[in-house]
Amino acid sequence: MANVDSLDGPLALPASGGDPRSLVILLHGYGSNGDDLIGLAPYWRVALPNTLFIAPNAPQACPGAPGGYQWWPLTSLAPEARAAGVRQSAAALNAFIDDQLKRYGLAQDRLALVGFSQGAMAALHVGPRRERPLAGIVGYSGMLADPAALMAEVRTKPPVLLVHGEADATIPIVALHEAKAALDALGFGIATHVSAGLGHSIDEAGLRLGAQFLSEVLP
């Protein structure tokens, strides 16, 4: 069983040079690592000068991807497999979140989760099921891993931004529309953006919208 000790990764200190007043946890995709996603921090530090960015490695080494990690084995995108998989990593991610908030003396509403692909699935699963609301969730090229259970398990409704490439062949754009419909039905405040011609990636528009969203939810 994964635990908080297994989650570790690079961080970017607040640009202000002071103590962090907010926290953004960056959750990488399948087969990647924290060193990859911490690369988002330089694009956002100016807009969020008092924010600490942390990009933990997922709890499991990813077979066939040297130096890469997985939040859970991604052998299938079938609904049952996604639902079972995302629950494997939820305890470790929740424990890591609790540990970081305690370490820096921050409340839940000073935390935003940002995830890419499998990391977005993890963020969208864990965030709404936490006891107190987070500041917000940004999901790039992701999907709801267990939408069928969300209605029964949702505890909070933080604002959500979903960004997806129109030409994403890994997680097709329909995943964004399905997630938006499910979250709309539950009363979440949700914004979306589709990048024309973009594949399974993050473009300049996505980075800009992410900075704008995070600066609004973490003033």
C-alpha positions in Angstrom: 0.0 0.0 0.0 1.4 3.4 -1.0 1.9 5.9 1.8 2.9 9.5 2.3 6.5 8.6 2.6 6.5 7.3 -1.0 5.4 10.7 -2.3 8.3 13.2 -2.9 9.4 15.4 -5.6 10.8 18.8 -6.6 9.4 22.2 -5.5 9.6 25.8 -6.5 9.7 28.3 -3.6 7.5 31.5 -3.7 8.9 34.1 -6.0 8.4 36.7 -3.3 11.1 35.0 -1.2 8.8 34.9 1.8 6.8 32.2 3.5 4.2 30.5 1.3 0.7 31.9 1.6 -0.8 29.3 -0.8 0.2 26.0 -2.2 -0.2 24.4 -5.7 0.4 20.6 -5.9 1.2 19.5 -9.4 0.2 15.9 -10.3 2.0 14.5 -13.3 0.7 12.0 -15.9 1.3 8.3 -16.4 4.9 7.4 -16.9 6.2 10.9 -16.1 7.5 12.4 -12.9 7.5 15.5 -10.7 10.5 16.9 -12.5 8.4 17.2 -15.7 5.4 19.0 -14.1 7.4 21.3 -11.9 8.2 22.9 -15.3 4.8 24.7 -15.1 5.9 26.7 -12.1 8.1 29.2 -14.0 5.0 30.2 -16.1 2.9 30.9 -13.0 5.2 32.3 -10.4 4.9 35.9 -11.5 1.1 35.7 -11.2 1.4 33.8 -7.9 4.4 35.3 -6.1 3.4 34.0 -2.7 2.7 30.4 -3.8 4.7 27.3 -3.2 4.7 24.7 -6.0 5.3 21.0 -5.3 5.3 18.2 -7.8 5.4 14.8 -6.1 6.3 11.7 -7.9 3.4 9.2 -8.0 3.6 6.3 -5.5 4.4 3.5 -8.0 7.3 3.1 -10.5 5.9 2.8 -14.0 6.9 -0.4 -15.9 8.6 0.4 -19.2 9.2 4.0 -18.3 12.7 4.5 -16.7 12.5 7.3 -14.1 8.7 7.4 -14.6 5.9 6.8 -12.1 2.2 6.0 -12.1 -0.6 6.8 -9.8 -2.0 3.4 -10.6 -1.5 0.8 -13.3 -3.1 2.1 -16.5 -3.8 -1.2 -18.2 -7.3 -0.2 -19.2 -9.5 3.0 -19.5 -12.6 1.0 -19.0 -14.8 2.6 -16.3 -14.4 -0.2 -13.8 -10.6 -0.2 -14.2 -10.4 3.6 -13.8 -12.6 3.6 -10.7 -10.6 0.9 -9.0 -7.3 2.4 -10.0 -7.9 5.9 -8.8 -8.9 4.6 -5.4 -5.5 2.9 -5.1 -3.7 6.2 -5.0 -6.3 8.3 -3.2 -5.1 7.5 0.3 -1.4 8.3 -0.5 -2.4 11.6 -2.2 -4.7 12.7 0.6 -2.0 11.9 3.2 0.5 13.9 1.2 -1.9 16.9 1.0 -2.5 16.8 4.7 1.2 16.6 5.4 2.1 19.6 3.2 -0.7 21.7 4.6 0.4 21.0 8.1 4.0 21.6 7.2 3.4 25.0 5.8 0.6 26.0 8.2 -2.0 26.5 5.4 -5.7 25.9 5.4 -7.5 23.8 2.7 -8.7 26.9 0.9 -5.1 27.9 0.2 -4.5 24.8 -1.8 -5.1 24.1 -5.5 -4.5 20.9 -7.3 -3.3 20.8 -10.9 -3.1 17.6 -12.8 -2.2 16.4 -16.3 -3.7 13.3 -17.8 -3.7 10.6 -15.1 -2.7 13.3 -12.6 -5.9 15.2 -13.6 -7.9 12.1 -12.9 -6.4 11.8 -9.4 -7.0 15.5 -8.7 -10.6 15.4 -9.8 -11.2 12.3 -7.8 -9.6 13.4 -4.5 -10.5 17.1 -4.5 -14.3 16.9 -4.3 -14.1 14.1 -1.7 -12.1 16.0 0.8 -13.9 17.2 4.0 -13.1 20.9 3.4 -13.1 22.7 0.1 -9.9 23.3 -1.8 -9.3 26.6 -3.6 -9.6 25.0 -7.0 -8.7 22.2 -9.3 -7.1 22.4 -12.8 -7.3 19.4 -15.0 -5.3 19.2 -18.3 -6.1 16.4 -20.7 -7.9 14.4 -18.1 -11.2 12.8 -17.3 -13.4 11.8 -14.3 -12.1 8.4 -13.3 -15.2 7.4 -11.3 -18.1 9.6 -12.3 -20.7 7.1 -11.3 -19.7 7.3 -7.6 -19.2 11.1 -7.5 -22.8 12.0 -6.7 -22.8 9.8 -3.6 -19.3 10.7 -2.5 -18.9 14.4 -3.2 -18.3 16.4 -0.1 -17.2 19.8 -1.4 -17.4 21.6 -4.8 -14.3 23.6 -5.4 -14.1 25.6 -8.7 -12.8 23.6 -11.6 -10.9 24.5 -14.8 -10.7 21.8 -17.5 -8.4 22.3 -20.5 -8.1 19.7 -23.3 -6.6 19.4 -26.8 -9.1 18.9 -29.6 -6.8 16.4 -31.3 -6.0 14.4 -28.1 -5.7 10.8 -29.2 -4.7 9.5 -25.7 -7.7 10.8 -23.9 -10.2 12.0 -26.5 -11.9 15.4 -26.2 -15.2 13.7 -25.3 -13.8 13.1 -21.8 -13.9 16.9 -21.2 -17.5 17.1 -22.3 -18.5 14.2 -20.1 -16.7 15.6 -17.1 -18.3 19.0 -17.6 -21.8 17.6 -17.9 -21.3 15.5 -14.7 -19.8 18.4 -12.7 -22.5 20.8 -14.0 -25.2 18.5 -12.9 -23.7 18.5 -9.3 -23.5 22.3 -9.2 -19.8 22.8 -9.5 -18.5 26.1 -10.8 -16.7 24.9 -13.9 -14.8 26.5 -16.8 -13.5 24.7 -19.9 -11.2 25.4 -22.8 -10.6 23.3 -25.9 -7.3 24.0 -27.8 -7.8 23.6 -31.5 -5.5 21.1 -33.1 -3.7 20.3 -29.9 -2.9 16.7 -28.9 -2.1 15.2 -25.5 -0.2 18.3 -24.2 -0.5 21.8 -22.7 -0.2 24.8 -24.9 0.3 28.5 -24.3 -3.4 29.2 -24.0 -3.7 26.4 -21.4 -0.8 27.9 -19.4 -2.3 31.4 -19.6 -5.8 30.2 -18.5 -4.2 28.2 -15.7 -2.4 31.2 -14.4 -5.6 33.3 -14.6 -7.6 30.7 -12.8 -5.1 30.1 -10.0 -4.6 33.8 -9.4 -8.3 34.2 -9.0 -8.8 31.2 -6.6 -5.6 31.9 -4.7 -5.6 35.8 -4.4 
